[in-house]
Amino acid sequence: MSGARAQIRVGNLHQLAQARGGGPPAQVMRALRDHLITARVPRGSIRFAGNAIEVDLAGLWPFSVYSVSLADQFWRTLCADLGDAPIDCGDDRFYPLLHIALSGLSLHEVPQDSLDPLDPDPAFAPCQATPLLRNDIALCARWLDELRAGQLQLAFQPVLRVDPGDGACLYQEALLRRAEDPAESPAAAIQALERQGLIGRLDWSVLWTVIGLLEIHPDRELACNVSALTLRPNAWWRELIRYLCGRRAVASRLLIELTETSPIAHPGSALRLMRELQDTGVRIVLDDMGSGHAELSALNGARYDAVKIDQSLLRQARQGPAGRETLKWVTRACAHRSPCVVIEGVETPDDLHLVRYAGAQAAQGHFLGRPDTEPEWNFREPCTVLNRLQEYLTDQRPAR
């Protein structure tokens, strides 16, 4: 594989520099070089190129025959080698957003979207004040530290049919919780991870944890949230689709709830990926309709298996006739995009009456079932979120 190389950049390095009031921290790049050396990459194969690191893969490429799946595996393992642990930068614990591009591996075969799944389009990088940046970096570090330490858990809340006399459970949604403080909302941490471009680390860990539960419990149907920023074709998604194609019984019981708290950089690619997932049997749910960005709901040709209406519209409906009619109108509009409309935030019997008045098929909320970290169907045991990058470090490293 003469001429094969990897180029490594840190997408959120400028944010760290801004937060610290200086230029790009050199210790980050040196730390990445040291990680490569620890991963048995010869020092002579590594060179700095501006704010990037280039690695000569000659002699490192472990396969005599090239294939996309093997290249993907090599790329994911490199991501794990470099990105699993944080880098200490003075008072900051910094998780790098890695852009890793492979080249020289028969370029006509290498998918052009083989970039890190955590990599947002630079045009969407937010401008933030320095205090917010420092808070984001600290919040991301705390949650990703707890992910690595096995201190994040899942709570499960049912989504129920609302037809009188029915009440059947359609599925249960997996909700993120801190073991130390299960009552703390993850919303602020998720927004910080999105702004830093690191939300994919959490999304992939939760997603594969839920898949593991589906393997163990063949009578369960489970959903998990995935940020719109994570919805980009790449090596991580290709691995998931290959896995689910061979396990249709698992795929048919998995629901992915897409959240619109951040904009989609590449709508066309997102739509193609959604269709590939649905072809395996996975159901796609549009979450929080009526809040956030509108790209997912506006995707031409998108077919959603369910649409969830944000609880803010139910709160408005409690206020009087105008709010009730708005909820009913939105429910009808959603019914044109999906065979199932779910209304979130049901807290009282009156809320359930409003859901039925609006014409929705299902509902979710504390009145119908509170999130449970120790559900009976999971042997009343907490479900720890598994760190996907650590799994690559231990179980899926290719021989070199």
C-alpha positions as CSV (number, residue, x, y, z in Angstrom):
1,M,0.0,0.0,0.0
2,S,2.7,2.5,-1.0
3,G,1.4,6.1,-0.7
4,A,-1.4,5.2,1.7
5,R,-1.7,7.7,4.5
6,A,-4.1,9.1,7.1
7,Q,-4.6,12.8,7.7
8,I,-5.8,13.7,11.2
9,R,-7.3,17.0,12.2
10,V,-9.0,18.2,15.4
11,G,-12.3,19.9,14.5
12,N,-12.8,21.6,17.8
13,L,-9.3,22.7,18.4
14,H,-10.2,26.3,17.5
15,Q,-12.9,26.3,20.2
16,L,-10.3,25.2,22.8
17,A,-7.9,27.9,21.7
18,Q,-10.7,30.5,21.9
19,A,-11.7,29.4,25.3
20,R,-8.1,29.6,26.6
21,G,-7.4,32.9,24.9
22,G,-4.5,31.7,22.8
23,G,-3.4,29.9,19.6
24,P,-4.0,26.2,18.9
25,P,-2.7,24.3,22.0
26,A,0.4,22.4,20.8
27,Q,-0.1,19.9,23.6
28,V,-3.1,18.5,21.9
29,M,-1.2,17.6,18.8
30,R,1.7,16.2,20.8
31,A,-0.7,14.1,22.8
32,L,-2.2,12.7,19.6
33,R,1.3,11.9,18.3
34,D,2.0,10.1,21.6
35,H,-1.3,8.1,21.3
36,L,-0.2,7.0,17.8
37,I,3.2,5.9,19.1
38,T,1.5,4.0,22.0
39,A,-0.7,2.3,19.3
40,R,2.5,1.0,17.7
41,V,2.8,3.5,14.9
42,P,6.5,4.1,14.2
43,R,7.6,7.6,15.2
44,G,9.2,8.0,11.7
45,S,5.8,7.5,10.0
46,I,4.3,10.5,11.8
47,R,4.7,14.1,10.8
48,F,3.1,17.4,11.6
49,A,1.6,19.3,8.7
50,G,0.3,22.7,10.0
51,N,-2.6,21.9,12.3
52,A,-2.8,18.3,11.0
53,I,-0.9,15.1,11.6
54,E,-0.1,12.9,8.6
55,V,0.6,9.2,9.1
56,D,2.4,7.1,6.4
57,L,0.4,3.8,6.4
58,A,3.1,1.9,4.4
59,G,3.8,-1.2,6.5
60,L,0.9,-0.5,8.8
61,W,-1.9,-1.6,6.5
62,P,-2.6,-5.1,7.8
63,F,-4.4,-6.5,4.8
64,S,-3.1,-7.7,1.5
65,V,-6.5,-7.2,-0.2
66,Y,-8.4,-4.0,0.0
67,S,-12.1,-3.8,0.8
68,V,-14.3,-1.1,2.1
69,S,-15.3,-3.1,5.2
70,L,-11.6,-3.6,6.2
71,A,-10.8,0.0,5.5
72,D,-13.8,1.0,7.7
73,Q,-12.6,-1.3,10.5
74,F,-9.0,0.2,10.3
75,W,-10.4,3.7,10.4
76,R,-12.7,3.1,13.3
77,T,-9.9,1.5,15.3
78,L,-7.7,4.5,14.6
79,C,-10.5,6.8,15.9
80,A,-10.6,4.7,19.1
81,D,-6.8,4.8,19.5
82,L,-6.8,8.6,19.3
83,G,-10.1,9.7,20.6
84,D,-11.2,7.5,23.5
85,A,-9.3,9.3,26.3
86,P,-9.3,13.1,27.0
87,I,-6.3,15.3,26.7
88,D,-5.3,17.4,29.7
89,C,-4.7,21.0,28.8
90,G,-3.9,22.9,32.0
91,D,-7.2,23.1,33.8
92,D,-9.2,21.7,30.9
93,R,-9.9,18.1,30.1
94,F,-10.4,18.1,26.3
95,Y,-12.0,15.5,24.1
96,P,-10.9,16.0,20.5
97,L,-13.3,16.0,17.6
98,L,-11.3,13.9,15.1
99,H,-11.4,14.3,11.4
100,I,-9.5,11.3,9.9
101,A,-9.3,10.9,6.2
102,L,-7.7,7.9,4.5
103,S,-6.1,8.2,1.1
104,G,-4.0,6.2,-1.3
105,L,-6.1,3.0,-0.8
106,S,-7.4,2.7,-4.3
107,L,-9.2,6.0,-4.2
108,H,-11.9,4.9,-6.7
109,E,-13.1,2.4,-4.1
110,V,-12.8,4.5,-1.0
111,P,-16.2,6.1,-0.1
112,Q,-15.8,9.9,-0.2
113,D,-17.9,10.2,3.0
114,S,-15.4,8.2,5.1
115,L,-14.9,11.0,7.6
116,D,-15.5,11.0,11.3
117,P,-19.2,10.8,12.1
118,L,-18.7,13.4,14.8
119,D,-17.6,15.9,12.2
120,P,-20.2,18.7,11.6
121,D,-19.9,20.9,8.5
122,P,-17.6,23.8,9.4
123,A,-20.2,26.2,8.1
124,F,-22.4,25.1,11.0
125,A,-19.8,25.7,13.7
126,P,-21.5,28.0,16.2
127,C,-19.9,31.3,17.4
128,Q,-19.8,31.3,21.2
129,A,-18.7,33.6,24.0
130,T,-15.7,32.4,25.9
131,P,-17.5,31.6,29.1
132,L,-20.0,29.4,27.2
133,L,-17.1,27.6,25.4
134,R,-15.3,26.9,28.7
135,N,-18.6,25.6,30.2
136,D,-19.2,23.4,27.1
137,I,-15.7,21.9,27.3
138,A,-16.1,21.1,31.0
139,L,-19.6,19.7,30.6
140,C,-18.6,17.5,27.6
141,A,-15.6,16.2,29.6
142,R,-17.8,15.4,32.7
143,W,-20.3,13.4,30.7
144,L,-17.8,11.6,28.5
145,D,-15.7,10.8,31.5
146,E,-18.8,9.2,33.1
147,L,-19.4,7.3,29.8
148,R,-15.9,5.9,30.0
149,A,-16.3,5.1,33.7
150,G,-19.7,3.2,33.1
151,Q,-21.6,5.8,35.1
152,L,-24.3,6.6,32.5
153,Q,-27.5,4.6,32.5
154,L,-30.7,4.2,30.6
155,A,-34.2,4.7,31.9
156,F,-37.2,3.3,29.9
157,Q,-40.5,5.1,29.4
158,P,-43.4,3.5,27.5
159,V,-45.2,4.9,24.5
160,L,-48.8,3.7,24.7
161,R,-51.8,3.6,22.3
162,V,-54.6,5.9,23.4
163,D,-57.7,4.2,21.9
164,P,-60.2,3.7,24.7
165,G,-59.9,0.2,26.0
166,D,-56.5,-0.4,24.2
167,G,-53.5,1.1,26.0
168,A,-51.1,-1.3,24.4
169,C,-47.4,-0.5,24.6
170,L,-46.0,0.3,21.2
171,Y,-42.4,0.5,22.4
172,Q,-40.2,1.9,25.2
173,E,-37.9,4.8,24.7
174,A,-34.4,4.6,26.3
175,L,-33.6,7.9,28.0
176,L,-30.1,8.9,29.2
177,R,-29.5,9.3,32.9
178,R,-26.5,9.9,35.2
179,A,-26.1,7.1,37.8
180,E,-25.0,9.7,40.3
181,D,-28.0,11.9,39.8
182,P,-30.8,10.2,37.8
183,A,-33.0,13.3,38.2
184,E,-30.6,15.6,36.3
185,S,-31.8,16.3,32.7
186,P,-29.2,15.5,30.0
187,A,-30.5,18.4,27.8
188,A,-27.6,20.8,28.7
189,A,-25.0,18.2,28.2
190,I,-26.5,17.1,24.9
191,Q,-26.5,20.6,23.6
192,A,-22.9,21.1,24.7
193,L,-21.8,17.9,22.9
194,E,-23.6,19.1,19.8
195,R,-21.9,22.4,19.9
196,Q,-18.5,20.7,20.3
197,G,-19.4,18.2,17.6
198,L,-19.0,15.3,20.0
199,I,-22.6,14.1,20.2
200,G,-21.9,11.1,18.0
201,R,-19.7,9.5,20.7
202,L,-22.8,9.4,23.0
203,D,-25.3,8.5,20.2
204,W,-23.2,5.5,19.1
205,S,-22.8,4.2,22.6
206,V,-26.5,4.5,23.4
207,L,-27.5,3.0,20.1
208,W,-25.3,-0.1,20.4
209,T,-26.3,-0.5,24.1
210,V,-30.0,-0.6,23.0
211,I,-29.2,-3.1,20.3
212,G,-27.5,-5.3,22.9
213,L,-30.7,-5.2,24.9
214,L,-32.8,-6.2,21.9
215,E,-30.5,-9.2,21.4
216,I,-31.1,-10.3,25.0
217,H,-34.8,-9.5,25.1
218,P,-36.5,-10.8,21.9
219,D,-40.0,-9.6,23.1
220,R,-39.0,-5.9,23.5
221,E,-39.3,-3.0,21.1
222,L,-36.9,-0.2,22.1
223,A,-36.2,3.3,20.8
224,C,-33.2,5.6,21.3
225,N,-32.5,9.2,20.4
226,V,-30.0,10.2,17.7
227,S,-29.0,13.8,16.9
228,A,-29.5,15.1,13.4
229,L,-25.7,15.9,13.5
230,T,-24.9,12.2,13.7
231,L,-27.1,11.4,10.7
232,R,-24.3,11.3,8.1
233,P,-23.2,8.3,6.0
234,N,-19.8,7.0,7.2
235,A,-18.0,4.0,8.4
236,W,-19.9,3.8,11.7
237,W,-23.3,3.7,9.9
238,R,-22.0,1.2,7.4
239,E,-21.0,-1.1,10.2
240,L,-24.4,-0.8,11.8
241,I,-26.3,-1.5,8.6
242,R,-24.2,-4.5,7.9
243,Y,-24.9,-5.8,11.4
244,L,-28.6,-5.2,11.1
245,C,-28.9,-6.7,7.7
246,G,-27.9,-10.0,9.2
247,R,-30.2,-9.6,12.2
248,R,-33.6,-8.6,10.8
249,A,-35.4,-9.8,13.9
250,V,-33.4,-7.2,15.9
251,A,-33.7,-4.4,13.3
252,S,-37.5,-4.8,13.2
253,R,-37.7,-4.0,16.9
254,L,-35.3,-1.0,16.9
255,L,-36.6,2.6,16.6
256,I,-34.4,5.6,16.1
257,E,-35.8,8.9,17.2
258,L,-34.2,11.7,15.3
259,T,-33.9,15.0,17.2
260,E,-33.7,18.4,15.6
261,T,-31.8,20.4,18.2
262,S,-29.1,21.1,15.6
263,P,-29.4,21.6,11.9
264,I,-28.6,19.0,9.2
265,A,-25.5,19.9,7.2
266,H,-26.3,17.4,4.3
267,P,-30.0,16.7,4.0
268,G,-29.6,14.6,0.9
269,S,-27.2,12.2,2.6
270,A,-29.4,12.1,5.7
271,L,-32.4,11.1,3.6
272,R,-30.4,8.3,1.8
273,L,-29.2,7.0,5.2
274,M,-32.7,7.0,6.6
275,R,-33.9,4.9,3.7
276,E,-31.0,2.4,4.1
277,L,-31.8,2.0,7.8
278,Q,-35.5,1.5,7.0
279,D,-34.6,-1.1,4.4
280,T,-33.1,-3.2,7.2
281,G,-36.4,-3.0,9.1
282,V,-35.4,-0.2,11.5
283,R,-38.2,2.3,12.2
284,I,-37.5,6.0,12.0
285,V,-39.3,8.4,14.3
286,L,-39.3,12.2,13.9
287,D,-39.0,13.5,17.5
288,D,-40.1,16.7,19.1
289,M,-42.1,18.0,16.1
290,G,-42.9,21.6,16.7
291,S,-39.6,22.6,18.3
292,G,-36.0,23.0,17.2
293,H,-35.0,23.1,13.6
294,A,-37.2,22.1,10.7
295,E,-34.8,20.3,8.3
296,L,-35.9,16.8,9.2
297,S,-39.6,17.5,9.0
298,A,-39.0,19.3,5.7
299,L,-37.0,16.6,4.0
300,N,-38.6,15.9,0.6
301,G,-39.3,12.2,0.3
302,A,-38.8,11.4,4.0
303,R,-41.0,8.6,5.2
304,Y,-41.4,8.4,9.0
305,D,-42.8,5.4,10.8
306,A,-43.9,7.7,13.6
307,V,-43.9,11.4,14.4
308,K,-43.8,12.7,18.0
309,I,-45.3,16.1,18.7
310,D,-43.4,18.2,21.3
311,Q,-45.0,18.6,24.7
312,S,-45.0,22.4,24.3
313,L,-48.0,22.1,22.0
314,L,-49.8,20.1,24.6
315,R,-49.1,22.8,27.1
316,Q,-50.6,25.4,24.8
317,A,-53.7,23.2,24.3
318,R,-54.3,23.3,28.1
319,Q,-54.7,27.1,27.8
320,G,-57.9,27.2,25.8
321,P,-59.6,26.6,22.4
322,A,-56.9,28.2,20.2
323,G,-54.3,25.9,21.6
324,R,-56.5,22.8,21.3
325,E,-57.2,23.6,17.6
326,T,-53.5,24.2,16.9
327,L,-52.7,20.8,18.4
328,K,-55.4,19.2,16.3
329,W,-54.2,20.9,13.2
330,V,-50.5,19.8,13.8
331,T,-51.6,16.3,14.5
332,R,-53.5,16.1,11.2
333,A,-50.5,17.5,9.3
334,C,-48.2,14.9,10.9
335,A,-50.6,12.2,9.9
336,H,-49.9,13.0,6.3
337,R,-46.2,12.1,6.9
338,S,-46.6,9.1,9.1
339,P,-49.1,6.3,10.1
340,C,-48.6,7.0,13.8
341,V,-48.6,10.3,15.6
342,V,-47.5,10.4,19.3
343,I,-48.0,13.4,21.6
344,E,-45.5,13.8,24.4
345,G,-45.9,15.3,27.9
346,V,-49.1,13.7,29.1
347,E,-49.3,14.4,32.8
348,T,-53.0,14.2,33.7
349,P,-56.3,12.6,32.6
350,D,-57.2,15.9,31.0
351,D,-54.0,15.7,28.9
352,L,-55.0,12.3,27.7
353,H,-58.4,13.6,26.7
354,L,-56.7,16.4,24.6
355,V,-54.5,13.7,22.9
356,R,-57.6,11.8,21.9
357,Y,-59.4,15.0,20.8
358,A,-56.4,15.9,18.6
359,G,-56.6,12.5,16.9
360,A,-53.2,11.1,17.8
361,Q,-52.7,7.3,17.9
362,A,-50.4,7.2,20.9
363,A,-49.0,9.2,23.8
364,Q,-46.1,9.4,26.2
365,G,-45.7,11.0,29.6
366,H,-45.6,10.6,33.4
367,F,-49.3,9.9,33.6
368,L,-48.9,6.9,31.4
369,G,-45.6,5.7,32.8
370,R,-42.5,7.3,34.4
371,P,-39.0,6.6,33.2
372,D,-37.7,3.5,35.0
373,T,-33.9,2.7,35.4
374,E,-34.7,-0.8,36.7
375,P,-37.5,-2.2,34.6
376,E,-39.0,-5.5,35.4
377,W,-38.4,-6.9,32.0
378,N,-34.6,-6.2,32.4
379,F,-34.4,-8.3,35.6
380,R,-34.8,-5.1,37.6
381,E,-31.1,-4.2,36.9
382,P,-29.8,-0.8,35.8
383,C,-28.6,-0.7,32.2
384,T,-25.2,0.9,31.9
385,V,-24.3,2.7,28.6
386,L,-21.4,0.9,27.0
387,N,-18.6,3.1,25.6
388,R,-18.4,2.1,22.0
389,L,-14.8,3.4,21.5
390,Q,-13.5,1.3,24.3
391,E,-15.1,-1.8,22.7
392,Y,-13.0,-1.1,19.6
393,L,-9.9,-0.8,21.7
394,T,-10.4,-4.2,23.4
395,D,-12.3,-6.4,21.0
396,Q,-12.1,-5.2,17.4
397,R,-8.5,-4.1,16.9
398,P,-7.2,-5.7,13.7
399,A,-3.8,-7.5,14.0
400,R,-0.8,-5.5,12.8
